[in-house]
Every structure is written in structure tokens, then in C-alpha cells.
Amino acid sequence: MTPACYVIYFSGIVLLMSISPCVPSAERPSVTVIDGDGIGPEVVASAVRLVEAAGAQITWEPAEAGAEVFRAGVPSGVPGETIESITRTRTVLKGPLETPVGFGEKSANVTLRKLFETFANIRPARELPGVPTPYSGRGIDLVIVRENVEDLYAGIEHMQTPDVAQCLKLISRLGCQRISRTALEFARSEGRTKVAVATKANIMKLTEGMLAREFAAAAVDYPDLETWHVIVDNAAHQLVKAPEQFEVIVTTNMNGDILSDLTSALVGGLGFAPSANLGTEVAIFEAVHGSAPKYAGQDVANPTAVILSAVMMCRHLGQFEAADRLEQAVLRTLEDGLHTRDVRVGDPIGTRAFTDAIEARIGLAGTLPRRPRRPLLLPHITRTDVRSDPGSRTKIGVDVFIEATDDPARIAERLTDAVTGTPYQLAMVSSRGTVVWPGTGGSTDCIDHFRCRFRIVDTTVWHGESVLDLLARIGRIYRWMHVEKLEEIDGAAGFTRAQGEN
Ligand code: NAP
């Protein structure tokens, strides 16, 4: 489908940007279906059966990913045939995939999301009839819009020393603009009126702060929506205290992962939490939950999360009537008191019986009010749309990260001697982000990993290769493992101070 082209007024600048209606056009579209691991095959089979019973026109294309694929020796957990299928169909209904913890292979889930640049993860949480929780009656109906391909989930990790691990948190202006505008467009598409951005911008001013700033800039184009910033830890607190105050929360990847598990618990647990991973090319629909291996093959898993994910998929495919029929049948089934064992009241029924009960209610309606819906317009922003063109970029120093067992004063003494005669001067040594030299009066514990901040003091003799000379001099005393140039961009520091640095 050719993307529609809109002129967006963006912080006073007119930016030509295309917005793709998120609706593939084929009358009987193909969907790649991945059963997944653990309870995956049971809950996906239930969703597929019900999508068909609700009258959706879909051709299913089965594909594999996850545990068996890892075991077969494919390190990504995603075989080439699956990638080809998704490239063809552009829509996926997926069961949960098992991920080894703390070692070995990457998550096949994250790989799929990232390979197809599904940058937006939409996770609704709505109070459901017949699913009692401590919040019942308060009308929770909110959506977490989670950035889905950046942040710590890039999984760029390095051992800095044998005892210190590092994970890079990469946040881009492109990613922030895309997710901000997706959240704002999503609110409009569902007739919602409020969007909050949840970040840790008070601590991580450059990374989390970038989302806060880009969201504020994007929100100017949505005067019909009430928008505000909330610090993410307070967002967690507010969600437990008064969840009904939120309609849409947009946030970074890691924050969104945690907040959306929390919001699923508010409405009955992971068995009721659907999600959509949306990009401009591919959309992947899956439950928020994992493979719950202890319940695999026992006919006890709750299929609602995958079924409601399939409802979102039908809407994405433009099959609004089938989506509505299926959603209403689920609501009616729950309202009639039928549920699986994760709802801890009354007599539970098994996965298959619950699916039968929903199928029998297709054509019936629940009593929850229907939400007005129109196709979601996904922002189609490219790297060139957001590339900054600063007037000046000035190098003012370099941070060199070293491995050392000396105390900070000794490190400072040795490095100061080592750089004498160069354009650099040692300005600060920090341990895990806190100044340990010059002394602060504090009592910070040191490990074997230090950041040494060198400032360029003599720009007349400074040249690009001087960093190599600096590293060579440091390398004769300590092992260095990581270097960051310090720049001012348009006069503003492109780095943060250490805690305690004046
Ligand atoms: P999990 O599979 O989501 O299970 C956690 C708990 O949630 C279960 O023990 C169960 O709680 C409840 N639960 C989840 N889904 C349920 C359902 N459909 N019906 C009833 N109860 C349900 O999380 P995990 O144990 O942390 O992860 C297991 C594996 O899944 C890991 O390999 C993980 O990496 C993977 N995972 C995959 C995805 C994905 O594919 N998108 C997402 C998350 C995790 P009770 O014990 O209270 O009954």
C-alpha cells in the first residue's frame, strides 16, 4: 500500500512526513503463525480456531521459531524460512518463545521484533467482566505504548573487566519521535483523550530525557490530546494507586516491559494481556506472557491473551467486524462466569473447554461499552527526517575507562604524570558514575573499573591523533577498555557530569 503523505508541523518547522495507514489491503491476507513453546501451541490453536469461527478471512502460513530451533543449532532461534514467510505475509500471530536466561542465545522474540523493525509495542489493559481483581469496578482501560527496538534491549553488552559487566542504553531521536507519534496517533485512533510519557529523565537526562523532549515536541501537533510527563517510578506508584487516571502511557523499552506486566496484573494477570508489535512493514501479534512451561500440555493455560492479540490482528488487517465478533464473544464468555484456573474464583474450565465456550458465543455481545475505532496511522519517519544539523561540534576532552586496583589518588597521580606534556589534563576520576578523585568527602566504594576524564587544556597543540597518543600513554600503566570522546554540540555538553562532579 502506498503510504499517504501528510504535512506535519513539527516544532515550528514544516516537515514532510508520510504516515502509513496500518492496514494491509489484501481481501484474504496471509498470516505467518508461529505456535511457540510451552503453552504456546495450545493457546495459539485456540486463537486460530476462534479467528476462523468469527469469520475472519485469513490464510495461515505455519512457521517455526524458539526452543526447538535453538536446539537444532540455529543460534538466533529464527530460521531463514520463517524470515522469508514473514517478509511475504508481513503479519504474524505468534505464541511465546522460550529464552535461555543469562547465557548463550539471544531472545528469539526480541530478534523477531528487531529484524522487522516493529518499533511500537501496544499493550492494552482493560478491566474485564467476570475477572475479579482488587481493582474491579474502577474502570481500568489503558494502553502502554512501549518503544520496542532500542534501549537496553539492544543487548549490547561487554565485560569491562572480569568482574564488571556493561550494557549500553542506546536511544535515538528517530526512535523517540516514532514512538511518541505512534502513541499520540493511537490515542486518536481509539478516541482516547490523554497520553502520558513515562521516563527516568531526571536521572538519565540524555537518553530517557530524549524521549521526554521529543514527546513534548510531538505533542504540540496534537492539541486535542491532554499530554504530560511522569517520572517512571511514580508512574508505577500511580498505576497501583489510581490506574484509572491513565489512558495511554508511552515509554522506553525497559520501562514499558516492566510497567506492562504491572498493568496486566491490575486486570487479572498475564493470561489476559494481549499485545501488538507494529512497524511500517511488519506487525507481530502475541500475548505479553511467556511460555509458562510448568503448564505446557496440561489444558490449563488461559488463551485469552493470544485471542485478544488475534482480535488486534484482525483490526490491523482491516477485518473490523470479525474482530468485534470475537472480542464480544470473549467478553460474553467471561461475563457468563466461564474462565480458566488463573482466575481464582468459582470452578475453572480447561483451555479447550474455554475455547469451545467462546466459539459457542460468537454472535453474542458482552455489556462493556464498545470503543470507537479507526485505522491507526503509523508515522513513517526516516533517519533523514530527524537528522540534526548542529552549527558547531567542539571536542573538549575524552573519558577513558580503565581497569585498576590502585586507590583513586594513586591512579590520579600516575595518570597526571603520564599525560604531562600532552594537550590533556586529568580532571576527574569516577567509580560507577561517582567522583572519587578529587576527593569529595564522601565514602564511595571502589571496584576495579574507573572512568578517567581528561579535558583538552591546550587546543593550539591538540590534534585528532592525540587521543591515540593519550591511550598509548595510559596503556603503559593500566589496561583501558573503553573510550568516549567529550563533545559540546551547539555549546551544550554532549555528556553528563559524574555524581559529585562540580
Ligand atoms: P511466563 O511464561 O509469562 O509465566 C509467568 C507466570 O504467569 C506463570 O507461571 C503463570 O503464573 C502466569 N501465566 C503466564 N501465562 C499464562 C497463561 N496463558 N495462563 C495462565 N497463567 C499464565 O513468564 P516466565 O516464567 O518468566 O517465562 C517463561 C519463558 O517464557 C522464558 O523462557 C521467557 O524468556 C519466555 N518469555 C517469552 C515471551 C514472549 O515470547 N513474548 C515473553 C515473556 C517470557 P502462576 O505461576 O501464578 O500460575
Residues whose N, C-alpha, C, O or C-beta is under 5 A from the ligand:
A	BS01	NAP	G95 P96 L97 E98 T99 N109 L270 G271 A287 V288 H289 G290 S291 A292 A301 N302 D342
